[in-house]
């Protein structure tokens, strides 16, 4: 999970740097929305990591494990939402270079979170 957190932070940084380029108002909005989504993912991953660290002390470890999976799933959903505005529509376009960079960064994040979530889904906690 720490790998997922690092990857999400890295993607946030890469995509934030895109906003320093000259771009349309629509592109700037798409980038801002994506950065906000990735920040939400980062917060959810932090919560999941903190909960994992305290899992052995949890009064209801199975409930806590369910919460961890929920936060991980939410982090994945938030990261995937970065692609929402990339297709444009109604005459709005996002340059292919910007699309490619966002998609590439987000794909790595989603892959890391998905792998961590997959491992968690096979985990059975016995107190």
C-alpha positions as CSV (number, residue, x, y, z in Angstrom):
1,X,0.0,0.0,0.0
2,X,2.9,2.4,0.6
3,X,3.8,1.8,-3.0
4,X,0.3,2.9,-4.0
5,X,0.6,6.0,-1.9
6,X,4.0,7.0,-3.4
7,X,2.7,6.3,-6.9
8,X,-0.4,8.5,-6.3
9,X,1.8,11.3,-4.9
10,X,4.1,11.1,-7.9
11,X,1.2,11.2,-10.4
12,X,-0.3,14.2,-8.5
13,X,3.1,16.0,-9.0
14,X,3.4,15.1,-12.7
15,X,-0.2,16.2,-13.5
16,X,0.2,19.3,-11.4
17,X,3.2,20.3,-13.5
18,X,1.0,20.0,-16.6
19,X,-1.0,22.9,-15.3
20,X,2.0,25.2,-15.7
21,X,1.8,24.8,-19.4
22,X,-0.2,27.1,-21.6
23,X,-3.6,25.5,-22.0
24,X,-7.2,26.2,-22.6
25,X,-9.6,27.0,-19.7
26,X,-11.2,23.6,-20.2
27,X,-7.9,21.8,-20.0
28,X,-6.9,23.7,-16.9
29,X,-10.3,22.7,-15.3
30,X,-9.7,19.0,-16.2
31,X,-6.2,19.1,-14.7
32,X,-7.5,20.8,-11.5
33,X,-10.2,18.2,-11.2
34,X,-7.7,15.4,-11.7
35,X,-5.3,16.8,-9.1
36,X,-8.2,17.1,-6.6
37,X,-9.2,13.5,-7.3
38,X,-5.7,12.3,-6.8
39,X,-5.4,14.3,-3.5
40,X,-8.6,12.5,-2.4
41,X,-7.0,9.2,-3.3
42,X,-4.0,10.1,-1.3
43,X,-6.1,10.9,1.7
44,X,-8.0,7.6,1.4
45,X,-4.8,5.6,1.0
46,X,-3.3,7.3,4.2
47,X,-6.4,6.3,6.1
48,X,-6.1,2.7,4.9
49,X,-2.4,2.6,5.8
50,X,-3.1,4.0,9.3
51,X,-5.9,1.5,9.8
52,X,-3.6,-1.4,8.7
53,X,-1.0,-0.3,11.2
54,X,-3.5,-0.5,14.0
55,X,-5.4,-3.6,12.8
56,X,-4.0,-5.8,15.5
57,X,-5.3,-3.4,18.2
58,X,-8.7,-3.0,16.6
59,X,-11.7,-4.1,18.7
60,X,-13.4,-5.4,15.5
61,X,-10.6,-6.2,13.1
62,X,-12.9,-7.7,10.5
63,X,-14.9,-4.5,10.4
64,X,-11.7,-2.5,10.2
65,X,-10.5,-4.7,7.3
66,X,-13.7,-4.0,5.5
67,X,-13.2,-0.2,6.0
68,X,-9.6,-0.5,4.7
69,X,-10.9,-2.2,1.5
70,X,-13.6,0.5,1.2
71,X,-11.0,3.3,1.4
72,X,-8.8,1.5,-1.1
73,X,-11.7,1.1,-3.5
74,X,-12.6,4.7,-3.1
75,X,-9.0,5.7,-3.8
76,X,-9.1,3.7,-7.0
77,X,-12.4,5.2,-8.1
78,X,-11.1,8.7,-7.5
79,X,-8.0,8.1,-9.5
80,X,-10.0,6.7,-12.4
81,X,-12.2,9.8,-12.3
82,X,-9.2,11.7,-13.7
83,X,-10.1,10.4,-17.1
84,X,-13.7,11.8,-17.0
85,X,-13.0,15.1,-18.6
86,X,-10.4,14.0,-21.1
87,X,-12.8,13.1,-23.9
88,X,-14.0,16.7,-24.0
89,X,-17.4,17.0,-25.7
90,X,-19.5,19.9,-26.9
91,X,-16.5,21.4,-28.8
92,X,-14.1,21.0,-25.8
93,X,-10.9,19.4,-26.5
94,X,-7.9,18.2,-24.5
95,X,-4.7,18.0,-26.4
96,X,-3.4,14.5,-27.0
97,X,-0.1,15.2,-25.2
98,X,-2.0,16.2,-22.1
99,X,-4.4,13.2,-22.4
100,X,-1.5,10.8,-22.8
101,X,0.4,12.1,-19.8
102,X,-2.7,12.0,-17.6
103,X,-3.7,8.6,-18.8
104,X,-0.2,7.2,-18.3
105,X,0.1,8.6,-14.8
106,X,-3.3,7.5,-13.7
107,X,-2.9,4.0,-15.2
108,X,0.1,3.4,-12.9
109,X,-1.8,4.6,-9.9
110,X,-4.8,2.5,-10.7
111,X,-2.6,-0.6,-11.3
112,X,-0.9,-0.2,-7.9
113,X,-4.1,0.4,-6.0
114,X,-5.8,-2.5,-7.8
115,X,-2.9,-4.9,-7.0
116,X,-3.0,-3.8,-3.3
117,X,-6.7,-4.2,-3.1
118,X,-6.5,-7.6,-4.8
119,X,-4.1,-8.7,-2.1
120,X,-6.3,-7.3,0.6
121,X,-9.3,-9.2,-0.8
122,X,-7.5,-12.5,-0.3
123,X,-6.5,-11.6,3.3
124,X,-8.5,-13.1,6.1
125,X,-7.8,-11.6,9.5
126,X,-7.8,-13.9,12.5
127,X,-7.5,-12.2,15.9
